[in-house]
Amino acid sequence: MNRIKILLVDDDRKNAMLLRRFIEAEGYDVEYAENGVRGIEAYRKYSPDLILLDINMPEMNGFEMARIIRQNDKRVIIFFLTDRTDKVDRLYGFKLKGNDYIPKPFYPEELIAKINERFESQTVNQDMEHQFGETIFRPNLSQITYKGETHQLSVRQTEILQILAENCGSLVERDHILNRVWGDASYANSLALNVQITYLRRLLPDPSITITNIKKRGYILSLNP
């Protein structure tokens, strides 16, 4: 089995090397780049599964690097690691389809727990699929197929739809989704969930499928006759 590859992009080389050793001790392969320009080069050469991305860097900041990557790659996981904690920055990070936004300083053990949980949650059977009406959802491939037409989902959309599919017909509490997908139920993450639900509804044209919002409680994935 191939080892999971992580790209760490941060201009604070000293702390980055310490963090790199922590992550490698967990069995991950880690590549390092000191700014966004080098980060893009490393991303294209290395094809990582996860990018740990600082925001304030010379030459090209983390937001710009994420924007370039997301133009063509919706599946690589991106964690922003940054001391920019304003709500505006957090929301912009999620607008760029970042998968998590971790404020500095943080404990390396906390980050490693998030990385482990992220990849454990994706370790599902290759053949697993959910069928709703004429729609087939394959979580491990991050795909939905409707009447022969296949659409690719982002990692976060896949995780949300997987949770709803596992509880089809039942209410899933907002906080449960937020804690499982984002790691906490903060206001910024709640707004990001609203956005992802909107995207999922657009990606599910099958009239037999409905995602219903129960105000201040959560969501129900329903199958209609």
BELSUL-V186678 format. One record per backbone hydrogen bond with DSSP energy under -1.0 kcal/mol. CO is the residue of the C=O (numbers start at 1). NH is the residue of the N-H. Records with the same first field share a line. If there is no record, write none. Layout:
CO->NH  NH
This chain:
4->29
5->49  50
6->31
7->52
8->33
9->54
11->13
12->16
13->17
14->18
15->19
16->20
17->21
18->22
19->23
20->24
21->25
23->26  28
24->27
29->6
31->8
33->10
35->39
36->40
37->41
38->42
39->43
40->44
41->45
42->46
43->47
49->77
50->7
51->79
52->9
53->81
55->57  62
58->60
60->36
61->65
62->66
63->67
64->68
65->69
66->70
69->72  73
77->51
78->99  100
79->53
80->102
82->104
83->85
86->90
87->91
88->92
89->93
90->94
91->95
92->96
93->98
94->97
100->80
102->82
107->111
108->112
109->113
110->114
111->115
112->116
113->117
114->118
115->119
116->120
117->121
120->123
122->124
125->128
130->137
132->135
134->147
135->132
136->145
137->130
138->143
142->153
143->138
144->151
145->136
146->149
149->146
151->144
154->158
155->159
156->160
157->161
158->162
159->163
160->164
161->165
162->166
165->168
167->170
172->219
173->177
174->178
175->179
176->180
177->181
178->182  183
186->190
187->191
188->192
189->193
190->194
191->195
192->196
193->197
194->198
195->199
196->200
197->201
198->202
199->203
206->209
208->224
210->222
212->220
214->217  218
217->174
218->214
219->172
220->212
221->169
222->210
